[in-house]
Amino acid sequence: MLIYTLPIIGALIGWFTNYIAIKMLFHPKDEVRIVFIPIQGVFPKRQKDFARKLGQIVSEELLSVHDITKHLKEKATSEAILQHIAKRLEEGITSRLPRVFPMLAMLMTGDMTEKIKKNLMEQIAGLNEELIEKLSTELEDELDMHRIVEEKVAAFSSDKLEEIVFAIMRKEFKFIELVGAVLGFLIGVAQVLLLSLPF
């Protein structure tokens, strides 16, 4: 009858070996030696390499500084932004300017207000583009996305790194454990069938 427990034993061994393999991605956090063989979790051991590669992927494939500055330029020169500026200018010309210079109130007709606003908008639109271009150039020169991501990830504690990876891949890790159990069970069934064959 002991032979029929092989699938259960196989399932337990399959699950346990995969569980240990997943745990060994993060543990031991510090290198230990077992019979002169150094052992350390994959992520703690390769954290700097992982940080460097992740920084490269983020900066080149996911979110480059060029992408940020391009989006910034598009937003800064969009119709919505220019309309917002025009609205604030009109409010300033019609309400604030006459309060500061009361004599202008007599000259400020609707047509005059529109001319002033139009002239100022032309100046501001050009200035806005210049400022955004200058800011974008400075950002591209000074903001090193690769270095920022690399330093942040490299500075994570081993516990924090484990927490992040498990938050992303918890279901996948559970699936790997389950696959180990299923494969172990099937191997156990195969063993039972082989041992049951008459010779």
PyRosetta script that sets phi, psi and omega in degrees:
from pyrosetta import init, pose_from_sequence

init()
pose = pose_from_sequence("MLIYTLPIIGALIGWFTNYIAIKMLFHPKDEVRIVFIPIQGVFPKRQKDFARKLGQIVSEELLSVHDITKHLKEKATSEAILQHIAKRLEEGITSRLPRVFPMLAMLMTGDMTEKIKKNLMEQIAGLNEELIEKLSTELEDELDMHRIVEEKVAAFSSDKLEEIVFAIMRKEFKFIELVGAVLGFLIGVAQVLLLSLPF")
pose.set_psi(1, -24.8)
pose.set_omega(1, -178.6)
pose.set_phi(2, -60.2)
pose.set_psi(2, -29.0)
pose.set_omega(2, -178.4)
pose.set_phi(3, -60.4)
pose.set_psi(3, -32.5)
pose.set_omega(3, -176.1)
pose.set_phi(4, -77.5)
pose.set_psi(4, -5.7)
pose.set_omega(4, 175.9)
pose.set_phi(5, -88.0)
pose.set_psi(5, -6.2)
pose.set_omega(5, -177.8)
pose.set_phi(6, -58.1)
pose.set_psi(6, -42.5)
pose.set_omega(6, 178.1)
pose.set_phi(7, -61.2)
pose.set_psi(7, -39.3)
pose.set_omega(7, 179.1)
pose.set_phi(8, -66.2)
pose.set_psi(8, -44.4)
pose.set_omega(8, 178.8)
pose.set_phi(9, -63.1)
pose.set_psi(9, -42.3)
pose.set_omega(9, 178.6)
pose.set_phi(10, -61.3)
pose.set_psi(10, -41.9)
pose.set_omega(10, 179.0)
pose.set_phi(11, -63.1)
pose.set_psi(11, -43.6)
pose.set_omega(11, 179.7)
pose.set_phi(12, -64.3)
pose.set_psi(12, -42.7)
pose.set_omega(12, 179.6)
pose.set_phi(13, -65.5)
pose.set_psi(13, -43.9)
pose.set_omega(13, 179.4)
pose.set_phi(14, -61.0)
pose.set_psi(14, -45.4)
pose.set_omega(14, 178.8)
pose.set_phi(15, -64.4)
pose.set_psi(15, -45.3)
pose.set_omega(15, -175.1)
pose.set_phi(16, -65.6)
pose.set_psi(16, -41.8)
pose.set_omega(16, -179.4)
pose.set_phi(17, -64.4)
pose.set_psi(17, -40.2)
pose.set_omega(17, 177.8)
pose.set_phi(18, -69.7)
pose.set_psi(18, -36.6)
pose.set_omega(18, 176.5)
pose.set_phi(19, -61.0)
pose.set_psi(19, -46.0)
pose.set_omega(19, 178.8)
pose.set_phi(20, -63.9)
pose.set_psi(20, -41.0)
pose.set_omega(20, -179.6)
pose.set_phi(21, -61.2)
pose.set_psi(21, -41.6)
pose.set_omega(21, 178.7)
pose.set_phi(22, -66.5)
pose.set_psi(22, -43.3)
pose.set_omega(22, 179.0)
pose.set_phi(23, -61.6)
pose.set_psi(23, -35.2)
pose.set_omega(23, -177.9)
pose.set_phi(24, -73.7)
pose.set_psi(24, -6.8)
pose.set_omega(24, 170.6)
pose.set_phi(25, -65.3)
pose.set_psi(25, -28.7)
pose.set_omega(25, -174.4)
pose.set_phi(26, -120.0)
pose.set_psi(26, -15.4)
pose.set_omega(26, -175.9)
pose.set_phi(27, -128.9)
pose.set_psi(27, 149.0)
pose.set_omega(27, -7.0)
pose.set_phi(28, -69.5)
pose.set_psi(28, 148.7)
pose.set_omega(28, -177.5)
pose.set_phi(29, -70.1)
pose.set_psi(29, -37.3)
pose.set_omega(29, 176.0)
pose.set_phi(30, -108.1)
pose.set_psi(30, 149.0)
pose.set_omega(30, -176.9)
pose.set_phi(31, -64.0)
pose.set_psi(31, 132.2)
pose.set_omega(31, 173.8)
pose.set_phi(32, -123.8)
pose.set_psi(32, 157.8)
pose.set_omega(32, 179.8)
pose.set_phi(33, -116.3)
pose.set_psi(33, 128.8)
pose.set_omega(33, 175.4)
pose.set_phi(34, -118.9)
pose.set_psi(34, 111.0)
pose.set_omega(34, -175.6)
pose.set_phi(35, 50.4)
pose.set_psi(35, 54.4)
pose.set_omega(35, 177.6)
pose.set_phi(36, 65.5)
pose.set_psi(36, 7.9)
pose.set_omega(36, 178.1)
pose.set_phi(37, -100.7)
pose.set_psi(37, 117.8)
pose.set_omega(37, 179.7)
pose.set_phi(38, -73.9)
pose.set_psi(38, 131.8)
pose.set_omega(38, 179.7)
pose.set_phi(39, -129.2)
pose.set_psi(39, 130.7)
pose.set_omega(39, 176.5)
pose.set_phi(40, -154.0)
pose.set_psi(40, 148.3)
pose.set_omega(40, 178.6)
pose.set_phi(41, -56.6)
pose.set_psi(41, 146.3)
pose.set_omega(41, -176.3)
pose.set_phi(42, -59.8)
pose.set_psi(42, -48.4)
pose.set_omega(42, -177.0)
pose.set_phi(43, -67.5)
pose.set_psi(43, -46.4)
pose.set_omega(43, 176.5)
pose.set_phi(44, -59.8)
pose.set_psi(44, -38.1)
pose.set_omega(44, -178.4)
pose.set_phi(45, -69.8)
pose.set_psi(45, -38.1)
pose.set_omega(45, -174.8)
pose.set_phi(46, -108.4)
pose.set_psi(46, 22.3)
pose.set_omega(46, -174.4)
pose.set_phi(47, -60.0)
pose.set_psi(47, -42.1)
pose.set_omega(47, -179.6)
pose.set_phi(48, -65.5)
pose.set_psi(48, -41.3)
pose.set_omega(48, 176.9)
pose.set_phi(49, -64.3)
pose.set_psi(49, -41.9)
pose.set_omega(49, 178.1)
pose.set_phi(50, -60.9)
pose.set_psi(50, -44.4)
pose.set_omega(50, -179.9)
pose.set_phi(51, -63.1)
pose.set_psi(51, -43.5)
pose.set_omega(51, -179.8)
pose.set_phi(52, -63.0)
pose.set_psi(52, -45.3)
pose.set_omega(52, -178.3)
pose.set_phi(53, -67.8)
pose.set_psi(53, -40.5)
pose.set_omega(53, 179.4)
pose.set_phi(54, -64.7)
pose.set_psi(54, -41.5)
pose.set_omega(54, 176.7)
pose.set_phi(55, -59.7)
pose.set_psi(55, -41.5)
pose.set_omega(55, 178.8)
pose.set_phi(56, -64.3)
pose.set_psi(56, -44.9)
pose.set_omega(56, -179.1)
pose.set_phi(57, -63.9)
pose.set_psi(57, -45.3)
pose.set_omega(57, -179.2)
pose.set_phi(58, -62.0)
pose.set_psi(58, -46.7)
pose.set_omega(58, -175.0)
pose.set_phi(59, -73.5)
pose.set_psi(59, -28.1)
pose.set_omega(59, -176.5)
pose.set_phi(60, -100.1)
pose.set_psi(60, -32.7)
pose.set_omega(60, -173.1)
pose.set_phi(61, -110.4)
pose.set_psi(61, -32.8)
pose.set_omega(61, -171.9)
pose.set_phi(62, -102.5)
pose.set_psi(62, -54.7)
pose.set_omega(62, -173.6)
pose.set_phi(63, -147.5)
pose.set_psi(63, 91.5)
pose.set_omega(63, 179.1)
pose.set_phi(64, -87.8)
pose.set_psi(64, 161.8)
pose.set_omega(64, 176.9)
pose.set_phi(65, -63.1)
pose.set_psi(65, -33.7)
pose.set_omega(65, 178.2)
pose.set_phi(66, -61.0)
pose.set_psi(66, -40.5)
pose.set_omega(66, 177.7)
pose.set_phi(67, -61.4)
pose.set_psi(67, -42.0)
pose.set_omega(67, -179.1)
pose.set_phi(68, -64.9)
pose.set_psi(68, -47.7)
pose.set_omega(68, -178.0)
pose.set_phi(69, -67.3)
pose.set_psi(69, -34.5)
pose.set_omega(69, 177.3)
pose.set_phi(70, -63.1)
pose.set_psi(70, -45.1)
pose.set_omega(70, 178.6)
pose.set_phi(71, -64.0)
pose.set_psi(71, -39.9)
pose.set_omega(71, 179.0)
pose.set_phi(72, -62.1)
pose.set_psi(72, -44.2)
pose.set_omega(72, 179.0)
pose.set_phi(73, -62.1)
pose.set_psi(73, -43.9)
pose.set_omega(73, -179.1)
pose.set_phi(74, -62.8)
pose.set_psi(74, -42.9)
pose.set_omega(74, -179.5)
pose.set_phi(75, -67.6)
pose.set_psi(75, -43.2)
pose.set_omega(75, -174.6)
pose.set_phi(76, -67.2)
pose.set_psi(76, -28.3)
pose.set_omega(76, -178.6)
pose.set_phi(77, -107.1)
pose.set_psi(77, 14.1)
pose.set_omega(77, -179.2)
pose.set_phi(78, -73.5)
pose.set_psi(78, 159.8)
pose.set_omega(78, -179.6)
pose.set_phi(79, -61.8)
pose.set_psi(79, -38.0)
pose.set_omega(79, -178.8)
pose.set_phi(80, -62.0)
pose.set_psi(80, -42.9)
pose.set_omega(80, -179.8)
pose.set_phi(81, -67.3)
pose.set_psi(81, -44.5)
pose.set_omega(81, -179.5)
pose.set_phi(82, -64.1)
pose.set_psi(82, -37.2)
pose.set_omega(82, 177.3)
pose.set_phi(83, -65.9)
pose.set_psi(83, -39.0)
pose.set_omega(83, 177.9)
pose.set_phi(84, -63.3)
pose.set_psi(84, -44.0)
pose.set_omega(84, 177.4)
pose.set_phi(85, -62.0)
pose.set_psi(85, -43.9)
pose.set_omega(85, -179.5)
pose.set_phi(86, -61.3)
pose.set_psi(86, -40.3)
pose.set_omega(86, 179.3)
pose.set_phi(87, -63.7)
pose.set_psi(87, -44.5)
pose.set_omega(87, 179.5)
pose.set_phi(88, -66.2)
pose.set_psi(88, -35.9)
pose.set_omega(88, 177.4)
pose.set_phi(89, -64.1)
pose.set_psi(89, -45.0)
pose.set_omega(89, -179.8)
pose.set_phi(90, -61.9)
pose.set_psi(90, -40.6)
pose.set_omega(90, 177.4)
pose.set_phi(91, -62.3)
pose.set_psi(91, -41.9)
pose.set_omega(91, 179.9)
pose.set_phi(92, -65.7)
pose.set_psi(92, -41.8)
pose.set_omega(92, -177.7)
pose.set_phi(93, -69.0)
pose.set_psi(93, -42.7)
pose.set_omega(93, -174.4)
pose.set_phi(94, -82.0)
pose.set_psi(94, -29.4)
pose.set_omega(94, -175.9)
pose.set_phi(95, -113.4)
pose.set_psi(95, -43.7)
pose.set_omega(95, -174.5)
pose.set_phi(96, -83.3)
pose.set_psi(96, -42.6)
pose.set_omega(96, -177.1)
pose.set_phi(97, -58.7)
pose.set_psi(97, -46.8)
pose.set_omega(97, 178.3)
pose.set_phi(98, -62.6)
pose.set_psi(98, -28.9)
pose.set_omega(98, 178.3)
pose.set_phi(99, -70.0)
pose.set_psi(99, -35.5)
pose.set_omega(99, 179.9)
pose.set_phi(100, -77.7)
pose.set_psi(100, -41.2)
pose.set_omega(100, 178.3)
pose.set_phi(101, -121.4)
pose.set_psi(101, 85.4)
pose.set_omega(101, -175.0)
pose.set_phi(102, -56.2)
pose.set_psi(102, -31.4)
pose.set_omega(102, -178.6)
pose.set_phi(103, -65.2)
pose.set_psi(103, -25.5)
pose.set_omega(103, -179.9)
pose.set_phi(104, -70.5)
pose.set_psi(104, -21.4)
pose.set_omega(104, -177.9)
pose.set_phi(105, -57.4)
pose.set_psi(105, -33.2)
pose.set_omega(105, -179.5)
pose.set_phi(106, -72.6)
pose.set_psi(106, -26.5)
pose.set_omega(106, -176.7)
pose.set_phi(107, -93.5)
pose.set_psi(107, -16.5)
pose.set_omega(107, -172.2)
pose.set_phi(108, -80.8)
pose.set_psi(108, 84.8)
pose.set_omega(108, 172.8)
pose.set_phi(109, -86.9)
pose.set_psi(109, 171.1)
pose.set_omega(109, 178.9)
pose.set_phi(110, -61.3)
pose.set_psi(110, -38.4)
pose.set_omega(110, -179.5)
pose.set_phi(111, -66.9)
pose.set_psi(111, -40.9)
pose.set_omega(111, 179.3)
pose.set_phi(112, -65.0)
pose.set_psi(112, -42.1)
pose.set_omega(112, 178.2)
pose.set_phi(113, -59.9)
pose.set_psi(113, -43.2)
pose.set_omega(113, -179.1)
pose.set_phi(114, -65.0)
pose.set_psi(114, -39.5)
pose.set_omega(114, 179.4)
pose.set_phi(115, -65.6)
pose.set_psi(115, -43.9)
pose.set_omega(115, 179.5)
pose.set_phi(116, -62.9)
pose.set_psi(116, -45.2)
pose.set_omega(116, -179.1)
pose.set_phi(117, -61.6)
pose.set_psi(117, -43.8)
pose.set_omega(117, -179.1)
pose.set_phi(118, -62.2)
pose.set_psi(118, -44.1)
pose.set_omega(118, -179.4)
pose.set_phi(119, -64.5)
pose.set_psi(119, -44.4)
pose.set_omega(119, 179.6)
pose.set_phi(120, -65.7)
pose.set_psi(120, -38.0)
pose.set_omega(120, -179.9)
pose.set_phi(121, -63.8)
pose.set_psi(121, -38.4)
pose.set_omega(121, 177.9)
pose.set_phi(122, -62.6)
pose.set_psi(122, -42.1)
pose.set_omega(122, 179.1)
pose.set_phi(123, -66.9)
pose.set_psi(123, -43.9)
pose.set_omega(123, -176.9)
pose.set_phi(124, -68.1)
pose.set_psi(124, -39.7)
pose.set_omega(124, 179.7)
pose.set_phi(125, -59.3)
pose.set_psi(125, -44.4)
pose.set_omega(125, 178.5)
pose.set_phi(126, -66.2)
pose.set_psi(126, -43.4)
pose.set_omega(126, 179.5)
pose.set_phi(127, -64.6)
pose.set_psi(127, -39.5)
pose.set_omega(127, 179.3)
pose.set_phi(128, -59.1)
pose.set_psi(128, -45.9)
pose.set_omega(128, 179.0)
pose.set_phi(129, -63.6)
pose.set_psi(129, -41.5)
pose.set_omega(129, 179.0)
pose.set_phi(130, -62.3)
pose.set_psi(130, -45.8)
pose.set_omega(130, -179.2)
pose.set_phi(131, -63.2)
pose.set_psi(131, -43.5)
pose.set_omega(131, -179.5)
pose.set_phi(132, -66.0)
pose.set_psi(132, -40.6)
pose.set_omega(132, 178.5)
pose.set_phi(133, -62.2)
pose.set_psi(133, -43.0)
pose.set_omega(133, 179.8)
pose.set_phi(134, -65.6)
pose.set_psi(134, -45.6)
pose.set_omega(134, 179.4)
pose.set_phi(135, -63.1)
pose.set_psi(135, -40.9)
pose.set_omega(135, 179.9)
pose.set_phi(136, -63.6)
pose.set_psi(136, -43.1)
pose.set_omega(136, 179.2)
pose.set_phi(137, -62.2)
pose.set_psi(137, -44.0)
pose.set_omega(137, 179.4)
pose.set_phi(138, -63.9)
pose.set_psi(138, -40.8)
pose.set_omega(138, 178.6)
pose.set_phi(139, -63.2)
pose.set_psi(139, -44.3)
pose.set_omega(139, -178.7)
pose.set_phi(140, -66.1)
pose.set_psi(140, -31.4)
pose.set_omega(140, 179.3)
pose.set_phi(141, -78.0)
pose.set_psi(141, -35.6)
pose.set_omega(141, -169.6)
pose.set_phi(142, -105.2)
pose.set_psi(142, -27.0)
pose.set_omega(142, -175.8)
pose.set_phi(143, -91.5)
pose.set_psi(143, 105.8)
pose.set_omega(143, -179.2)
pose.set_phi(144, -99.3)
pose.set_psi(144, 92.8)
pose.set_omega(144, -176.7)
pose.set_phi(145, -61.1)
pose.set_psi(145, -39.5)
pose.set_omega(145, 178.8)
pose.set_phi(146, -57.3)
pose.set_psi(146, -50.2)
pose.set_omega(146, -177.3)
pose.set_phi(147, -65.7)
pose.set_psi(147, -41.0)
pose.set_omega(147, -178.6)
pose.set_phi(148, -61.3)
pose.set_psi(148, -49.4)
pose.set_omega(148, -179.6)
pose.set_phi(149, -63.9)
pose.set_psi(149, -44.2)
pose.set_omega(149, -179.0)
pose.set_phi(150, -59.8)
pose.set_psi(150, -46.2)
pose.set_omega(150, -178.8)
pose.set_phi(151, -65.6)
pose.set_psi(151, -40.4)
pose.set_omega(151, -179.9)
pose.set_phi(152, -63.1)
pose.set_psi(152, -48.4)
pose.set_omega(152, -177.3)
pose.set_phi(153, -68.8)
pose.set_psi(153, -39.8)
pose.set_omega(153, 179.6)
pose.set_phi(154, -64.2)
pose.set_psi(154, -28.0)
pose.set_omega(154, -178.1)
pose.set_phi(155, -83.7)
pose.set_psi(155, -10.4)
pose.set_omega(155, 178.1)
pose.set_phi(156, -60.9)
pose.set_psi(156, 143.7)
pose.set_omega(156, 170.5)
pose.set_phi(157, -73.0)
pose.set_psi(157, 160.7)
pose.set_omega(157, 178.3)
pose.set_phi(158, -59.9)
pose.set_psi(158, -37.0)
pose.set_omega(158, 178.9)
pose.set_phi(159, -65.0)
pose.set_psi(159, -41.4)
pose.set_omega(159, -179.7)
pose.set_phi(160, -66.0)
pose.set_psi(160, -42.3)
pose.set_omega(160, 179.3)
pose.set_phi(161, -62.9)
pose.set_psi(161, -43.1)
pose.set_omega(161, 177.8)
pose.set_phi(162, -61.9)
pose.set_psi(162, -42.5)
pose.set_omega(162, -179.9)
pose.set_phi(163, -61.2)
pose.set_psi(163, -42.7)
pose.set_omega(163, -178.8)
pose.set_phi(164, -66.8)
pose.set_psi(164, -47.9)
pose.set_omega(164, -177.9)
pose.set_phi(165, -64.0)
pose.set_psi(165, -41.2)
pose.set_omega(165, 178.9)
pose.set_phi(166, -66.9)
pose.set_psi(166, -35.0)
pose.set_omega(166, 177.9)
pose.set_phi(167, -62.6)
pose.set_psi(167, -33.6)
pose.set_omega(167, -179.0)
pose.set_phi(168, -83.5)
pose.set_psi(168, -40.1)
pose.set_omega(168, -168.3)
pose.set_phi(169, -118.1)
pose.set_psi(169, 20.2)
pose.set_omega(169, -178.3)
pose.set_phi(170, -55.2)
pose.set_psi(170, -46.9)
pose.set_omega(170, -178.3)
pose.set_phi(171, -64.1)
pose.set_psi(171, -39.4)
pose.set_omega(171, -179.8)
pose.set_phi(172, -65.7)
pose.set_psi(172, -40.2)
pose.set_omega(172, 178.3)
pose.set_phi(173, -64.4)
pose.set_psi(173, -41.4)
pose.set_omega(173, 178.0)
pose.set_phi(174, -63.0)
pose.set_psi(174, -38.3)
pose.set_omega(174, 178.7)
pose.set_phi(175, -64.2)
pose.set_psi(175, -40.4)
pose.set_omega(175, 178.0)
pose.set_phi(176, -62.0)
pose.set_psi(176, -42.0)
pose.set_omega(176, 177.3)
pose.set_phi(177, -61.6)
pose.set_psi(177, -43.5)
pose.set_omega(177, -179.8)
pose.set_phi(178, -64.0)
pose.set_psi(178, -41.7)
pose.set_omega(178, 178.5)
pose.set_phi(179, -60.6)
pose.set_psi(179, -41.0)
pose.set_omega(179, 177.5)
pose.set_phi(180, -59.4)
pose.set_psi(180, -43.3)
pose.set_omega(180, 179.8)
pose.set_phi(181, -65.0)
pose.set_psi(181, -43.2)
pose.set_omega(181, -179.2)
pose.set_phi(182, -64.8)
pose.set_psi(182, -46.0)
pose.set_omega(182, 179.3)
pose.set_phi(183, -63.0)
pose.set_psi(183, -41.6)
pose.set_omega(183, 177.5)
pose.set_phi(184, -60.9)
pose.set_psi(184, -41.2)
pose.set_omega(184, 178.8)
pose.set_phi(185, -63.7)
pose.set_psi(185, -44.8)
pose.set_omega(185, -179.7)
pose.set_phi(186, -64.4)
pose.set_psi(186, -37.8)
pose.set_omega(186, 176.5)
pose.set_phi(187, -65.3)
pose.set_psi(187, -39.7)
pose.set_omega(187, 176.9)
pose.set_phi(188, -62.5)
pose.set_psi(188, -42.2)
pose.set_omega(188, 177.4)
pose.set_phi(189, -61.9)
pose.set_psi(189, -43.3)
pose.set_omega(189, 179.2)
pose.set_phi(190, -61.7)
pose.set_psi(190, -39.5)
pose.set_omega(190, 178.1)
pose.set_phi(191, -63.8)
pose.set_psi(191, -42.6)
pose.set_omega(191, 178.8)
pose.set_phi(192, -60.4)
pose.set_psi(192, -45.1)
pose.set_omega(192, -179.5)
pose.set_phi(193, -62.9)
pose.set_psi(193, -43.3)
pose.set_omega(193, -179.9)
pose.set_phi(194, -65.7)
pose.set_psi(194, -41.9)
pose.set_omega(194, -179.8)
pose.set_phi(195, -71.9)
pose.set_psi(195, -20.2)
pose.set_omega(195, -179.4)
pose.set_phi(196, -86.6)
pose.set_psi(196, -12.9)
pose.set_omega(196, -178.8)
pose.set_phi(197, -68.9)
pose.set_psi(197, 139.1)
pose.set_omega(197, 177.5)
pose.set_phi(198, -75.9)
pose.set_psi(198, 139.7)
pose.set_omega(198, 179.3)
pose.set_phi(199, -110.1)
pose.dump_pdb("model.pdb")
